[in-house]
Amino acid sequence: MIKLILVIIFSLILSQEFITEYLVINEDTLDNFVYQLPLSLDSPAPLIVVFHQWGGSAISTIGTEFDNQAFARGWYFLSPWGGSSNNYNHQQAQYLWEQEILWMMERFNIDSKRIYMVGGSMGGASGAIYANNHLDPNKPMVAATASASGILDCERRYYEMNGNNSMTEWFGGSPEEVPFEYHRNSAVFFGDSNHSMHKNLINTPLYLDFGATEPHRGHAEDLYNLLLGEHDNMWIETSSLNGHGFPVIDEVHVCDWFSQFELVTNPNIVNVNLDEPGRAYWAEAINIENERNFIKLFVEKEFEDFMDIGYNNFTRIELNNYENSDSLLLHIIDFKVDFLQINCNYELSNLNIGITGPLINFVEYYEVSTPVLTQQFNVQNGIIWTNSDDLGFEDFVNNYRFYYSVNDINFDFIWDVTDIILTSNHILGNEILNEYQLSFADLNQDYLINIIDILFIVDLVIN
């Protein structure tokens, strides 16, 4: 009681205020949510999203310490309802959460690289499930997530309870009737890793806690062991309190743990199961063949220097697996790539492979090897598409190679006195070049912009 009184007094002194808002889309009120602002709105600050337990509401998370921790740390606080008190993280609930996060980001100075999620019981799995389903860096993503007694595998929990009316309602039937809905709305499906989304969490720091005597603590322990060795940032509580949901978790420790992480948007390896077409980091699945199954995507980037053949930054993308979709778009977002090679390491037929990104305008030509085929091409809508069958590779594609040209400093495709002036101003500190301009200005590739580069540019202008 003393602690509660002190928290109330502290909140009143510092003007801690909770605001209830409604999510309205096309004049329809779809959801309600509660948010709290930090004292200072000047600098970008983290957002912590707190999900209620089964039977709860947007306001029920105020009973935790997470709102107080957010206020004390200068974070934004958001508590969504999710369309119902028993939503079990279904697809519509995830859509509502995303819209509410976007609502906050449009109005307040939220650091998009530090969006944290935590919940209890049913809500304890929400952050991990949202992270699994939202890997597009152009939209809200999860920097780290924590679970208090989270129902991480809905199918397992359904059978642990001998049925679950809420899951049946929102997923459209039992696991035998609609298995895909259970698997796509779970953090993990322990029954078959090929039909599970847990590997989507590899780059999302994961905090797991369960009550000391809970019979289904195995959800947390089994997921931890399943990811161990592949996941670098996991915490599992080994000295848990008694109880279920929010009472078992240490809010201060969770927020301290969150604070060390920022969002990962450009990992070298993307190995995911996607429940629908969309982007996962720098790889994007276009189209889906079977809507009741996952798109399996496994690509990885490697970087090498081949200065002996004139390429300072050689990037190789290995396409190890791609199933249930006919088109793969690769977003080349690494700012300095002289030579890109895409290898396909498995048999394929009629696969469209595209590349896009800021550097696409600077591609000189591409070639497809085995057999060797080199041809000029035009960029259309910022994407270069190639089809394996059109190139004569009905069974196997060895690799695609894209060669980039060094462009000029002001992107007008002409080396002239303007490029000299821009580079000189950068050297003098009068006008700083961006990362692409720096790449093109470094003509002798010594990672320095100086008078030597100016001389190279003068030579280009003269010639």
TORKOL-4160 file (C-alpha; in steps of 0.2 Angstrom, whole numbers, padded with zeros to 4 digits, m for minus):
463
<pt num="1" X="0000" Y="0000" Z="0000"/>
<pt num="2" X="0014" Y="0012" Z="0004"/>
<pt num="3" X="0022" Y="0008" Z="m0013"/>
<pt num="4" X="0006" Y="0011" Z="m0022"/>
<pt num="5" X="0004" Y="0028" Z="m0013"/>
<pt num="6" X="0021" Y="0033" Z="m0017"/>
<pt num="7" X="0019" Y="0029" Z="m0035"/>
<pt num="8" X="0003" Y="0039" Z="m0036"/>
<pt num="9" X="0011" Y="0054" Z="m0028"/>
<pt num="10" X="0026" Y="0053" Z="m0039"/>
<pt num="11" X="0014" Y="0052" Z="m0054"/>
<pt num="12" X="0004" Y="0067" Z="m0049"/>
<pt num="13" X="0019" Y="0078" Z="m0046"/>
<pt num="14" X="0027" Y="0074" Z="m0063"/>
<pt num="15" X="0010" Y="0076" Z="m0072"/>
<pt num="16" X="0010" Y="0057" Z="m0078"/>
<pt num="17" X="m0006" Y="0056" Z="m0089"/>
<pt num="18" X="m0015" Y="0042" Z="m0098"/>
<pt num="19" X="m0024" Y="0046" Z="m0114"/>
<pt num="20" X="m0037" Y="0035" Z="m0121"/>
<pt num="21" X="m0039" Y="0036" Z="m0140"/>
<pt num="22" X="m0049" Y="0027" Z="m0154"/>
<pt num="23" X="m0043" Y="0020" Z="m0170"/>
<pt num="24" X="m0054" Y="0026" Z="m0184"/>
<pt num="25" X="m0052" Y="0020" Z="m0202"/>
<pt num="26" X="m0064" Y="0025" Z="m0215"/>
<pt num="27" X="m0075" Y="0032" Z="m0202"/>
<pt num="28" X="m0076" Y="0015" Z="m0193"/>
<pt num="29" X="m0070" Y="0014" Z="m0175"/>
<pt num="30" X="m0060" Y="m0002" Z="m0175"/>
<pt num="31" X="m0051" Y="m0001" Z="m0158"/>
<pt num="32" X="m0046" Y="0009" Z="m0143"/>
<pt num="33" X="m0029" Y="0011" Z="m0135"/>
<pt num="34" X="m0021" Y="0020" Z="m0121"/>
<pt num="35" X="m0005" Y="0030" Z="m0122"/>
<pt num="36" X="0006" Y="0040" Z="m0111"/>
<pt num="37" X="0019" Y="0054" Z="m0116"/>
<pt num="38" X="0036" Y="0057" Z="m0109"/>
<pt num="39" X="0040" Y="0074" Z="m0101"/>
<pt num="40" X="0051" Y="0079" Z="m0115"/>
<pt num="41" X="0045" Y="0077" Z="m0133"/>
<pt num="42" X="0060" Y="0086" Z="m0141"/>
<pt num="43" X="0072" Y="0071" Z="m0145"/>
<pt num="44" X="0067" Y="0054" Z="m0152"/>
<pt num="45" X="0063" Y="0042" Z="m0138"/>
<pt num="46" X="0059" Y="0023" Z="m0137"/>
<pt num="47" X="0041" Y="0017" Z="m0138"/>
<pt num="48" X="0036" Y="0002" Z="m0126"/>
<pt num="49" X="0020" Y="m0007" Z="m0132"/>
<pt num="50" X="0012" Y="m0017" Z="m0118"/>
<pt num="51" X="m0001" Y="m0030" Z="m0122"/>
<pt num="52" X="m0015" Y="m0036" Z="m0110"/>
<pt num="53" X="m0019" Y="m0053" Z="m0104"/>
<pt num="54" X="m0034" Y="m0064" Z="m0109"/>
<pt num="55" X="m0050" Y="m0055" Z="m0103"/>
<pt num="56" X="m0040" Y="m0038" Z="m0101"/>
<pt num="57" X="m0042" Y="m0021" Z="m0109"/>
<pt num="58" X="m0031" Y="m0007" Z="m0115"/>
<pt num="59" X="m0032" Y="0001" Z="m0098"/>
<pt num="60" X="m0028" Y="m0015" Z="m0088"/>
<pt num="61" X="m0010" Y="m0014" Z="m0091"/>
<pt num="62" X="m0009" Y="0002" Z="m0081"/>
<pt num="63" X="m0009" Y="m0010" Z="m0066"/>
<pt num="64" X="0009" Y="m0015" Z="m0070"/>
<pt num="65" X="0025" Y="m0005" Z="m0067"/>
<pt num="66" X="0028" Y="m0003" Z="m0086"/>
<pt num="67" X="0019" Y="0014" Z="m0088"/>
<pt num="68" X="0029" Y="0021" Z="m0073"/>
<pt num="69" X="0046" Y="0014" Z="m0080"/>
<pt num="70" X="0042" Y="0022" Z="m0097"/>
<pt num="71" X="0038" Y="0038" Z="m0089"/>
<pt num="72" X="0054" Y="0038" Z="m0078"/>
<pt num="73" X="0065" Y="0034" Z="m0093"/>
<pt num="74" X="0057" Y="0046" Z="m0105"/>
<pt num="75" X="0049" Y="0033" Z="m0116"/>
<pt num="76" X="0032" Y="0033" Z="m0125"/>
<pt num="77" X="0020" Y="0020" Z="m0118"/>
<pt num="78" X="0006" Y="0012" Z="m0128"/>
<pt num="79" X="m0007" Y="m0001" Z="m0123"/>
<pt num="80" X="m0018" Y="m0008" Z="m0137"/>
<pt num="81" X="m0034" Y="m0017" Z="m0135"/>
<pt num="82" X="m0033" Y="m0027" Z="m0151"/>
<pt num="83" X="m0051" Y="m0027" Z="m0155"/>
<pt num="84" X="m0057" Y="m0039" Z="m0141"/>
<pt num="85" X="m0051" Y="m0045" Z="m0124"/>
<pt num="86" X="m0048" Y="m0063" Z="m0130"/>
<pt num="87" X="m0040" Y="m0059" Z="m0147"/>
<pt num="88" X="m0025" Y="m0072" Z="m0146"/>
<pt num="89" X="m0015" Y="m0061" Z="m0158"/>
<pt num="90" X="m0025" Y="m0065" Z="m0174"/>
<pt num="91" X="m0021" Y="m0056" Z="m0190"/>
<pt num="92" X="m0034" Y="m0042" Z="m0188"/>
<pt num="93" X="m0027" Y="m0039" Z="m0170"/>
<pt num="94" X="m0010" Y="m0037" Z="m0177"/>
<pt num="95" X="m0016" Y="m0025" Z="m0190"/>
<pt num="96" X="m0024" Y="m0014" Z="m0177"/>
<pt num="97" X="m0008" Y="m0014" Z="m0167"/>
<pt num="98" X="0002" Y="m0008" Z="m0182"/>
<pt num="99" X="m0010" Y="0006" Z="m0186"/>
<pt num="100" X="m0010" Y="0012" Z="m0168"/>
<pt num="101" X="0009" Y="0012" Z="m0168"/>
<pt num="102" X="0009" Y="0022" Z="m0185"/>
<pt num="103" X="m0004" Y="0034" Z="m0177"/>
<pt num="104" X="0009" Y="0037" Z="m0163"/>
<pt num="105" X="0024" Y="0038" Z="m0175"/>
<pt num="106" X="0014" Y="0051" Z="m0185"/>
<pt num="107" X="0011" Y="0062" Z="m0170"/>
<pt num="108" X="0026" Y="0060" Z="m0159"/>
<pt num="109" X="0045" Y="0059" Z="m0159"/>
<pt num="110" X="0047" Y="0041" Z="m0158"/>
<pt num="111" X="0063" Y="0032" Z="m0162"/>
<pt num="112" X="0058" Y="0019" Z="m0174"/>
<pt num="113" X="0074" Y="0009" Z="m0170"/>
<pt num="114" X="0068" Y="0006" Z="m0152"/>
<pt num="115" X="0051" Y="0000" Z="m0152"/>
<pt num="116" X="0049" Y="m0013" Z="m0138"/>
<pt num="117" X="0035" Y="m0025" Z="m0134"/>
<pt num="118" X="0030" Y="m0035" Z="m0118"/>
<pt num="119" X="0014" Y="m0043" Z="m0112"/>
<pt num="120" X="0007" Y="m0056" Z="m0100"/>
<pt num="121" X="m0001" Y="m0073" Z="m0104"/>
<pt num="122" X="m0010" Y="m0071" Z="m0120"/>
<pt num="123" X="m0002" Y="m0055" Z="m0123"/>
<pt num="124" X="0015" Y="m0062" Z="m0118"/>
<pt num="125" X="0017" Y="m0069" Z="m0135"/>
<pt num="126" X="0011" Y="m0054" Z="m0144"/>
<pt num="127" X="0027" Y="m0046" Z="m0147"/>
<pt num="128" X="0036" Y="m0061" Z="m0154"/>
<pt num="129" X="0021" Y="m0065" Z="m0165"/>
<pt num="130" X="0021" Y="m0047" Z="m0171"/>
<pt num="131" X="0039" Y="m0048" Z="m0174"/>
<pt num="132" X="0037" Y="m0064" Z="m0184"/>
<pt num="133" X="0024" Y="m0056" Z="m0196"/>
<pt num="134" X="0032" Y="m0039" Z="m0198"/>
<pt num="135" X="0050" Y="m0039" Z="m0205"/>
<pt num="136" X="0048" Y="m0024" Z="m0217"/>
<pt num="137" X="0060" Y="m0010" Z="m0213"/>
<pt num="138" X="0049" Y="0002" Z="m0220"/>
<pt num="139" X="0036" Y="m0002" Z="m0207"/>
<pt num="140" X="0036" Y="m0003" Z="m0188"/>
<pt num="141" X="0047" Y="m0017" Z="m0182"/>
<pt num="142" X="0051" Y="m0024" Z="m0165"/>
<pt num="143" X="0068" Y="m0020" Z="m0158"/>
<pt num="144" X="0066" Y="m0032" Z="m0143"/>
<pt num="145" X="0052" Y="m0041" Z="m0135"/>
<pt num="146" X="0048" Y="m0049" Z="m0118"/>
<pt num="147" X="0035" Y="m0062" Z="m0113"/>
<pt num="148" X="0028" Y="m0065" Z="m0096"/>
<pt num="149" X="0019" Y="m0083" Z="m0096"/>
<pt num="150" X="0017" Y="m0081" Z="m0115"/>
<pt num="151" X="0006" Y="m0093" Z="m0124"/>
<pt num="152" X="0020" Y="m0095" Z="m0138"/>
<pt num="153" X="0013" Y="m0111" Z="m0147"/>
<pt num="154" X="m0006" Y="m0109" Z="m0149"/>
<pt num="155" X="m0008" Y="m0127" Z="m0156"/>
<pt num="156" X="0001" Y="m0134" Z="m0141"/>
<pt num="157" X="m0009" Y="m0124" Z="m0129"/>
<pt num="158" X="m0025" Y="m0129" Z="m0137"/>
<pt num="159" X="m0022" Y="m0147" Z="m0133"/>
<pt num="160" X="m0015" Y="m0143" Z="m0116"/>
<pt num="161" X="m0032" Y="m0135" Z="m0112"/>
<pt num="162" X="m0042" Y="m0149" Z="m0121"/>
<pt num="163" X="m0049" Y="m0135" Z="m0132"/>
<pt num="164" X="m0049" Y="m0116" Z="m0132"/>
<pt num="165" X="m0065" Y="m0107" Z="m0138"/>
<pt num="166" X="m0056" Y="m0091" Z="m0141"/>
<pt num="167" X="m0043" Y="m0098" Z="m0153"/>
<pt num="168" X="m0057" Y="m0108" Z="m0162"/>
<pt num="169" X="m0067" Y="m0091" Z="m0163"/>
<pt num="170" X="m0053" Y="m0081" Z="m0170"/>
<pt num="171" X="m0043" Y="m0094" Z="m0180"/>
<pt num="172" X="m0059" Y="m0101" Z="m0188"/>
<pt num="173" X="m0058" Y="m0119" Z="m0181"/>
<pt num="174" X="m0047" Y="m0132" Z="m0172"/>
<pt num="175" X="m0029" Y="m0135" Z="m0176"/>
<pt num="176" X="m0035" Y="m0150" Z="m0187"/>
<pt num="177" X="m0046" Y="m0139" Z="m0197"/>
<pt num="178" X="m0035" Y="m0124" Z="m0199"/>
<pt num="179" X="m0018" Y="m0128" Z="m0194"/>
<pt num="180" X="m0010" Y="m0114" Z="m0204"/>
<pt num="181" X="m0019" Y="m0101" Z="m0194"/>
<pt num="182" X="m0013" Y="m0108" Z="m0178"/>
<pt num="183" X="0005" Y="m0108" Z="m0184"/>
<pt num="184" X="0005" Y="m0091" Z="m0192"/>
<pt num="185" X="m0002" Y="m0083" Z="m0176"/>
<pt num="186" X="0011" Y="m0092" Z="m0164"/>
<pt num="187" X="0028" Y="m0087" Z="m0160"/>
<pt num="188" X="0033" Y="m0105" Z="m0163"/>
<pt num="189" X="0026" Y="m0122" Z="m0168"/>
<pt num="190" X="0035" Y="m0136" Z="m0159"/>
<pt num="191" X="0027" Y="m0150" Z="m0169"/>
<pt num="192" X="0036" Y="m0146" Z="m0185"/>
<pt num="193" X="0050" Y="m0133" Z="m0188"/>
<pt num="194" X="0046" Y="m0132" Z="m0206"/>
<pt num="195" X="0029" Y="m0125" Z="m0202"/>
<pt num="196" X="0035" Y="m0113" Z="m0188"/>
<pt num="197" X="0039" Y="m0095" Z="m0189"/>
<pt num="198" X="0052" Y="m0095" Z="m0174"/>
<pt num="199" X="0067" Y="m0093" Z="m0185"/>
<pt num="200" X="0060" Y="m0076" Z="m0190"/>
<pt num="201" X="0065" Y="m0071" Z="m0172"/>
<pt num="202" X="0083" Y="m0074" Z="m0174"/>
<pt num="203" X="0087" Y="m0055" Z="m0176"/>
<pt num="204" X="0074" Y="m0050" Z="m0162"/>
<pt num="205" X="0081" Y="m0050" Z="m0144"/>
<pt num="206" X="0069" Y="m0061" Z="m0134"/>
<pt num="207" X="0066" Y="m0061" Z="m0115"/>
<pt num="208" X="0057" Y="m0076" Z="m0108"/>
<pt num="209" X="0049" Y="m0078" Z="m0091"/>
<pt num="210" X="0036" Y="m0090" Z="m0083"/>
<pt num="211" X="0029" Y="m0093" Z="m0066"/>
<pt num="212" X="0039" Y="m0105" Z="m0056"/>
<pt num="213" X="0025" Y="m0118" Z="m0054"/>
<pt num="214" X="0016" Y="m0115" Z="m0071"/>
<pt num="215" X="0014" Y="m0132" Z="m0080"/>
<pt num="216" X="0016" Y="m0124" Z="m0097"/>
<pt num="217" X="0033" Y="m0116" Z="m0093"/>
<pt num="218" X="0039" Y="m0127" Z="m0106"/>
<pt num="219" X="0034" Y="m0115" Z="m0120"/>
<pt num="220" X="0048" Y="m0103" Z="m0114"/>
<pt num="221" X="0061" Y="m0116" Z="m0111"/>
<pt num="222" X="0058" Y="m0126" Z="m0127"/>
<pt num="223" X="0058" Y="m0110" Z="m0137"/>
<pt num="224" X="0074" Y="m0105" Z="m0129"/>
<pt num="225" X="0083" Y="m0122" Z="m0132"/>
<pt num="226" X="0076" Y="m0122" Z="m0150"/>
<pt num="227" X="0085" Y="m0105" Z="m0154"/>
<pt num="228" X="0100" Y="m0108" Z="m0143"/>
<pt num="229" X="0116" Y="m0107" Z="m0154"/>
<pt num="230" X="0107" Y="m0097" Z="m0168"/>
<pt num="231" X="0101" Y="m0083" Z="m0157"/>
<pt num="232" X="0113" Y="m0071" Z="m0149"/>
<pt num="233" X="0102" Y="m0061" Z="m0138"/>
<pt num="234" X="0090" Y="m0071" Z="m0127"/>
<pt num="235" X="0086" Y="m0070" Z="m0109"/>
<pt num="236" X="0076" Y="m0084" Z="m0099"/>
<pt num="237" X="0072" Y="m0081" Z="m0081"/>
<pt num="238" X="0078" Y="m0096" Z="m0070"/>
<pt num="239" X="0072" Y="m0090" Z="m0053"/>
<pt num="240" X="0054" Y="m0085" Z="m0057"/>
<pt num="241" X="0041" Y="m0079" Z="m0045"/>
<pt num="242" X="0025" Y="m0089" Z="m0042"/>
<pt num="243" X="0010" Y="m0083" Z="m0052"/>
<pt num="244" X="0005" Y="m0081" Z="m0070"/>
<pt num="245" X="0007" Y="m0067" Z="m0082"/>
<pt num="246" X="0013" Y="m0049" Z="m0077"/>
<pt num="247" X="0015" Y="m0054" Z="m0058"/>
<pt num="248" X="0030" Y="m0065" Z="m0063"/>
<pt num="249" X="0040" Y="m0052" Z="m0072"/>
<pt num="250" X="0052" Y="m0039" Z="m0066"/>
<pt num="251" X="0048" Y="m0023" Z="m0075"/>
<pt num="252" X="0064" Y="m0014" Z="m0071"/>
<pt num="253" X="0075" Y="m0028" Z="m0077"/>
<pt num="254" X="0065" Y="m0030" Z="m0093"/>
<pt num="255" X="0066" Y="m0011" Z="m0097"/>
<pt num="256" X="0085" Y="m0011" Z="m0092"/>
<pt num="257" X="0087" Y="m0026" Z="m0104"/>
<pt num="258" X="0077" Y="m0018" Z="m0118"/>
<pt num="259" X="0088" Y="m0002" Z="m0117"/>
<pt num="260" X="0104" Y="m0011" Z="m0124"/>
<pt num="261" X="0095" Y="m0015" Z="m0141"/>
<pt num="262" X="0091" Y="m0006" Z="m0157"/>
<pt num="263" X="0082" Y="m0013" Z="m0172"/>
<pt num="264" X="0092" Y="m0024" Z="m0184"/>
<pt num="265" X="0086" Y="m0020" Z="m0202"/>
<pt num="266" X="0100" Y="m0027" Z="m0213"/>
<pt num="267" X="0106" Y="m0044" Z="m0207"/>
<pt num="268" X="0118" Y="m0054" Z="m0218"/>
<pt num="269" X="0107" Y="m0069" Z="m0217"/>
<pt num="270" X="0088" Y="m0070" Z="m0220"/>
<pt num="271" X="0081" Y="m0087" Z="m0216"/>
<pt num="272" X="0062" Y="m0085" Z="m0213"/>
<pt num="273" X="0045" Y="m0092" Z="m0216"/>
<pt num="274" X="0033" Y="m0079" Z="m0222"/>
<pt num="275" X="0014" Y="m0081" Z="m0220"/>
<pt num="276" X="0010" Y="m0070" Z="m0235"/>
<pt num="277" X="0020" Y="m0061" Z="m0248"/>
<pt num="278" X="0030" Y="m0046" Z="m0242"/>
<pt num="279" X="0047" Y="m0040" Z="m0237"/>
<pt num="280" X="0059" Y="m0048" Z="m0224"/>
<pt num="281" X="0073" Y="m0036" Z="m0222"/>
<pt num="282" X="0081" Y="m0034" Z="m0239"/>
<pt num="283" X="0072" Y="m0049" Z="m0248"/>
<pt num="284" X="0055" Y="m0048" Z="m0254"/>
<pt num="285" X="0043" Y="m0062" Z="m0259"/>
<pt num="286" X="0031" Y="m0057" Z="m0273"/>
<pt num="287" X="0016" Y="m0068" Z="m0275"/>
<pt num="288" X="0011" Y="m0084" Z="m0266"/>
<pt num="289" X="0006" Y="m0101" Z="m0274"/>
<pt num="290" X="m0002" Y="m0109" Z="m0259"/>
<pt num="291" X="m0010" Y="m0097" Z="m0247"/>
<pt num="292" X="m0012" Y="m0111" Z="m0234"/>
<pt num="293" X="0007" Y="m0113" Z="m0232"/>
<pt num="294" X="0022" Y="m0103" Z="m0229"/>
<pt num="295" X="0034" Y="m0095" Z="m0241"/>
<pt num="296" X="0051" Y="m0102" Z="m0237"/>
<pt num="297" X="0065" Y="m0090" Z="m0240"/>
<pt num="298" X="0084" Y="m0092" Z="m0236"/>
<pt num="299" X="0096" Y="m0080" Z="m0243"/>
<pt num="300" X="0113" Y="m0073" Z="m0237"/>
<pt num="301" X="0126" Y="m0060" Z="m0241"/>
<pt num="302" X="0144" Y="m0062" Z="m0241"/>
<pt num="303" X="0157" Y="m0048" Z="m0244"/>
<pt num="304" X="0174" Y="m0049" Z="m0252"/>
<pt num="305" X="0188" Y="m0037" Z="m0259"/>
<pt num="306" X="0195" Y="m0042" Z="m0276"/>
<pt num="307" X="0206" Y="m0027" Z="m0279"/>
<pt num="308" X="0216" Y="m0037" Z="m0292"/>
<pt num="309" X="0202" Y="m0037" Z="m0304"/>
<pt num="310" X="0197" Y="m0019" Z="m0300"/>
<pt num="311" X="0182" Y="m0022" Z="m0288"/>
<pt num="312" X="0184" Y="m0015" Z="m0271"/>
<pt num="313" X="0167" Y="m0021" Z="m0264"/>
<pt num="314" X="0162" Y="m0038" Z="m0271"/>
<pt num="315" X="0145" Y="m0044" Z="m0264"/>
<pt num="316" X="0139" Y="m0061" Z="m0266"/>
<pt num="317" X="0121" Y="m0066" Z="m0262"/>
<pt num="318" X="0118" Y="m0085" Z="m0260"/>
<pt num="319" X="0100" Y="m0090" Z="m0264"/>
<pt num="320" X="0099" Y="m0106" Z="m0254"/>
<pt num="321" X="0080" Y="m0109" Z="m0254"/>
<pt num="322" X="0064" Y="m0101" Z="m0260"/>
<pt num="323" X="0047" Y="m0110" Z="m0260"/>
<pt num="324" X="0029" Y="m0106" Z="m0263"/>
<pt num="325" X="0032" Y="m0090" Z="m0273"/>
<pt num="326" X="0037" Y="m0087" Z="m0291"/>
<pt num="327" X="0046" Y="m0070" Z="m0289"/>
<pt num="328" X="0059" Y="m0064" Z="m0277"/>
<pt num="329" X="0065" Y="m0046" Z="m0276"/>
<pt num="330" X="0081" Y="m0041" Z="m0268"/>
<pt num="331" X="0084" Y="m0024" Z="m0261"/>
<pt num="332" X="0102" Y="m0019" Z="m0263"/>
<pt num="333" X="0104" Y="m0006" Z="m0249"/>
<pt num="334" X="0123" Y="m0007" Z="m0245"/>
<pt num="335" X="0129" Y="0010" Z="m0251"/>
<pt num="336" X="0145" Y="0004" Z="m0259"/>
<pt num="337" X="0144" Y="m0011" Z="m0271"/>
<pt num="338" X="0155" Y="m0012" Z="m0286"/>
<pt num="339" X="0150" Y="m0030" Z="m0291"/>
<pt num="340" X="0136" Y="m0040" Z="m0286"/>
<pt num="341" X="0134" Y="m0058" Z="m0289"/>
<pt num="342" X="0118" Y="m0069" Z="m0286"/>
<pt num="343" X="0121" Y="m0088" Z="m0284"/>
<pt num="344" X="0107" Y="m0100" Z="m0285"/>
<pt num="345" X="0111" Y="m0116" Z="m0275"/>
<pt num="346" X="0096" Y="m0127" Z="m0279"/>
<pt num="347" X="0086" Y="m0132" Z="m0294"/>
<pt num="348" X="0072" Y="m0120" Z="m0300"/>
<pt num="349" X="0060" Y="m0117" Z="m0314"/>
<pt num="350" X="0052" Y="m0101" Z="m0320"/>
<pt num="351" X="0058" Y="m0090" Z="m0305"/>
<pt num="352" X="0058" Y="m0071" Z="m0307"/>
<pt num="353" X="0073" Y="m0063" Z="m0298"/>
<pt num="354" X="0073" Y="m0044" Z="m0297"/>
<pt num="355" X="0085" Y="m0032" Z="m0289"/>
<pt num="356" X="0081" Y="m0014" Z="m0284"/>
<pt num="357" X="0088" Y="m0001" Z="m0273"/>
<pt num="358" X="0098" Y="0016" Z="m0274"/>
<pt num="359" X="0112" Y="0008" Z="m0284"/>
<pt num="360" X="0101" Y="0001" Z="m0298"/>
<pt num="361" X="0103" Y="0017" Z="m0308"/>
<pt num="362" X="0122" Y="0014" Z="m0308"/>
<pt num="363" X="0122" Y="m0004" Z="m0316"/>
<pt num="364" X="0132" Y="m0004" Z="m0331"/>
<pt num="365" X="0127" Y="m0022" Z="m0337"/>
<pt num="366" X="0124" Y="m0039" Z="m0331"/>
<pt num="367" X="0128" Y="m0057" Z="m0336"/>
<pt num="368" X="0121" Y="m0074" Z="m0332"/>
<pt num="369" X="0134" Y="m0088" Z="m0331"/>
<pt num="370" X="0133" Y="m0106" Z="m0336"/>
<pt num="371" X="0131" Y="m0104" Z="m0351"/>
<pt num="372" X="0139" Y="m0086" Z="m0352"/>
<pt num="373" X="0126" Y="m0074" Z="m0358"/>
<pt num="374" X="0129" Y="m0055" Z="m0357"/>
<pt num="375" X="0117" Y="m0042" Z="m0363"/>
<pt num="376" X="0113" Y="m0024" Z="m0360"/>
<pt num="377" X="0096" Y="m0019" Z="m0352"/>
<pt num="378" X="0086" Y="m0004" Z="m0346"/>
<pt num="379" X="0080" Y="m0001" Z="m0329"/>
<pt num="380" X="0061" Y="m0001" Z="m0328"/>
<pt num="381" X="0052" Y="0006" Z="m0312"/>
<pt num="382" X="0068" Y="0005" Z="m0302"/>
<pt num="383" X="0069" Y="m0014" Z="m0304"/>
<pt num="384" X="0079" Y="m0026" Z="m0315"/>
<pt num="385" X="0070" Y="m0042" Z="m0317"/>
<pt num="386" X="0077" Y="m0059" Z="m0324"/>
<pt num="387" X="0067" Y="m0075" Z="m0327"/>
<pt num="388" X="0077" Y="m0091" Z="m0326"/>
<pt num="389" X="0067" Y="m0100" Z="m0340"/>
<pt num="390" X="0069" Y="m0085" Z="m0352"/>
<pt num="391" X="0087" Y="m0086" Z="m0350"/>
<pt num="392" X="0087" Y="m0105" Z="m0355"/>
<pt num="393" X="0090" Y="m0111" Z="m0337"/>
<pt num="394" X="0075" Y="m0123" Z="m0335"/>
<pt num="395" X="0083" Y="m0133" Z="m0321"/>
<pt num="396" X="0097" Y="m0124" Z="m0314"/>
<pt num="397" X="0104" Y="m0106" Z="m0313"/>
<pt num="398" X="0122" Y="m0104" Z="m0308"/>
<pt num="399" X="0123" Y="m0085" Z="m0305"/>
<pt num="400" X="0119" Y="m0068" Z="m0310"/>
<pt num="401" X="0132" Y="m0054" Z="m0310"/>
<pt num="402" X="0128" Y="m0036" Z="m0310"/>
<pt num="403" X="0142" Y="m0023" Z="m0313"/>
<pt num="404" X="0140" Y="m0005" Z="m0307"/>
<pt num="405" X="0148" Y="0010" Z="m0314"/>
<pt num="406" X="0155" Y="0024" Z="m0304"/>
<pt num="407" X="0143" Y="0039" Z="m0307"/>
<pt num="408" X="0147" Y="0057" Z="m0305"/>
<pt num="409" X="0144" Y="0067" Z="m0289"/>
<pt num="410" X="0128" Y="0077" Z="m0293"/>
<pt num="411" X="0120" Y="0062" Z="m0301"/>
<pt num="412" X="0118" Y="0070" Z="m0319"/>
<pt num="413" X="0128" Y="0057" Z="m0327"/>
<pt num="414" X="0141" Y="0070" Z="m0333"/>
<pt num="415" X="0158" Y="0073" Z="m0326"/>
<pt num="416" X="0160" Y="0092" Z="m0326"/>
<pt num="417" X="0165" Y="0107" Z="m0315"/>
<pt num="418" X="0150" Y="0105" Z="m0304"/>
<pt num="419" X="0157" Y="0089" Z="m0298"/>
<pt num="420" X="0174" Y="0097" Z="m0294"/>
<pt num="421" X="0165" Y="0111" Z="m0284"/>
<pt num="422" X="0155" Y="0099" Z="m0274"/>
<pt num="423" X="0170" Y="0088" Z="m0270"/>
<pt num="424" X="0181" Y="0104" Z="m0265"/>
<pt num="425" X="0167" Y="0110" Z="m0254"/>
<pt num="426" X="0167" Y="0093" Z="m0245"/>
<pt num="427" X="0185" Y="0094" Z="m0242"/>
<pt num="428" X="0184" Y="0111" Z="m0236"/>
<pt num="429" X="0169" Y="0107" Z="m0224"/>
<pt num="430" X="0157" Y="0119" Z="m0233"/>
<pt num="431" X="0146" Y="0105" Z="m0240"/>
<pt num="432" X="0146" Y="0087" Z="m0234"/>
<pt num="433" X="0143" Y="0074" Z="m0247"/>
<pt num="434" X="0131" Y="0060" Z="m0243"/>
<pt num="435" X="0136" Y="0041" Z="m0243"/>
<pt num="436" X="0133" Y="0038" Z="m0261"/>
<pt num="437" X="0142" Y="0054" Z="m0267"/>
<pt num="438" X="0156" Y="0049" Z="m0255"/>
<pt num="439" X="0157" Y="0032" Z="m0264"/>
<pt num="440" X="0158" Y="0040" Z="m0281"/>
<pt num="441" X="0170" Y="0054" Z="m0276"/>
<pt num="442" X="0183" Y="0042" Z="m0270"/>
<pt num="443" X="0190" Y="0038" Z="m0287"/>
<pt num="444" X="0206" Y="0030" Z="m0281"/>
<pt num="445" X="0197" Y="0020" Z="m0268"/>
<pt num="446" X="0208" Y="0024" Z="m0253"/>
<pt num="447" X="0193" Y="0028" Z="m0242"/>
<pt num="448" X="0198" Y="0047" Z="m0242"/>
<pt num="449" X="0192" Y="0062" Z="m0251"/>
<pt num="450" X="0206" Y="0073" Z="m0255"/>
<pt num="451" X="0216" Y="0083" Z="m0268"/>
<pt num="452" X="0220" Y="0066" Z="m0277"/>
<pt num="453" X="0202" Y="0063" Z="m0281"/>
<pt num="454" X="0200" Y="0081" Z="m0287"/>
<pt num="455" X="0214" Y="0077" Z="m0300"/>
<pt num="456" X="0205" Y="0061" Z="m0305"/>
<pt num="457" X="0189" Y="0071" Z="m0308"/>
<pt num="458" X="0198" Y="0085" Z="m0318"/>
<pt num="459" X="0205" Y="0071" Z="m0329"/>
<pt num="460" X="0188" Y="0064" Z="m0331"/>
<pt num="461" X="0181" Y="0081" Z="m0336"/>
<pt num="462" X="0195" Y="0085" Z="m0348"/>
<pt num="463" X="0192" Y="0068" Z="m0357"/>
